[in-house]
Amino acid sequence: MPAPIDISVWSSLWNLAKIEELGYKPDLKSTLIEFRFGYIGTAVLALGFLVMGALVMHGTGEQLSPNGTTFSGQLINMYTTSLGGWAYWIVSIAALTTMVSTTITVLDAYPRVLTSTYSILFKPADQHLKHKGKPYLIGLVVMVIGASLIIAYAAKSMVFMVNLATTISFLMAPIFAWLNYRVVTNRQMPIEAQPGLFLKVLSWTGIFFFVVFSLVYLYWTFL
């Protein structure tokens, strides 16, 4: 499903883990093919979610509940009404599968990020931690406890959770975009692996868009 911009860190760590496990380091061409497949797939799915939301939810006149459980039922019923009763179980299973797979992905990704961050900040380069063991487990526990507290606090207000996630996403997007750009244009990156002029211009255009969009969102939401 559509993913946050910091997924670039997740996929990088997963690729490193795959290289370590398989003992095979793919060349730049193979890596780019895999990246483009995921990138284009994410863009197509994002557009699909937007279109489905516009066609199914917009203009129905139904007041969406702030309660997460009630909202889930409303969502499934709206799709069932639009597609027919035969689609009930398909939509229900698809929604459940989406949430379970997303949960598993996040529960693995964030502890990996925390482990790598700790390793880079506090360990010598030749002692960088593997994505397992005590630091990974600590990161996993912190992730579970933090998520549980947020859910417990905001369980009755789907609107609050969505607004919180959206606000954080919008505000962090320019920062992560700039960090991504810095990584691929850093002196440690081989020249042949760095993006060309067109992609650099496109990157700065995207960063500018993120900054402007974040400011507009803040103004529209809080002022």
Residue pairs with C-beta under 8 A, 6 or more apart in sequence:
1 45
1 49
1 98
1 102
2 42
2 45
2 46
2 49
3 42
4 169
5 169
5 172
5 173
5 176
5 177
5 180
6 172
6 176
7 109
8 176
8 180
9 113
10 105
10 109
10 112
10 113
11 35
11 38
13 109
13 112
13 113
13 116
13 131
14 109
14 112
15 31
17 112
17 131
19 25
19 26
20 130
26 34
28 192
28 193
55 82
56 78
56 79
56 82
57 64
57 78
60 78
62 74
62 78
64 71
64 74
64 158
65 71
65 74
65 158
66 156
66 157
66 158
66 159
66 160
67 156
67 157
67 158
68 155
68 158
68 161
71 158
72 95
75 95
76 88
76 91
76 92
76 95
79 87
79 91
80 87
80 88
80 91
83 91
106 143
107 140
107 143
107 144
110 139
110 143
111 131
111 136
111 137
111 139
111 140
111 143
112 131
112 136
112 139
113 139
114 135
114 138
114 139
114 142
114 143
115 129
115 131
115 135
115 136
115 139
116 128
116 129
116 131
118 129
118 135
119 127
119 128
119 129
119 135
120 128
123 129
129 135
129 136
150 161
150 164
151 161
154 160
154 161
154 164
163 221
166 217
167 217
167 221
170 213
170 214
170 217
170 218
171 214
171 218
173 210
173 213
173 214
174 207
174 210
174 211
174 214
177 203
177 206
177 207
177 210
178 207
180 203
181 200
181 203
181 204
181 207
183 189
184 193
184 194
184 195
185 194
185 195
185 200
195 203
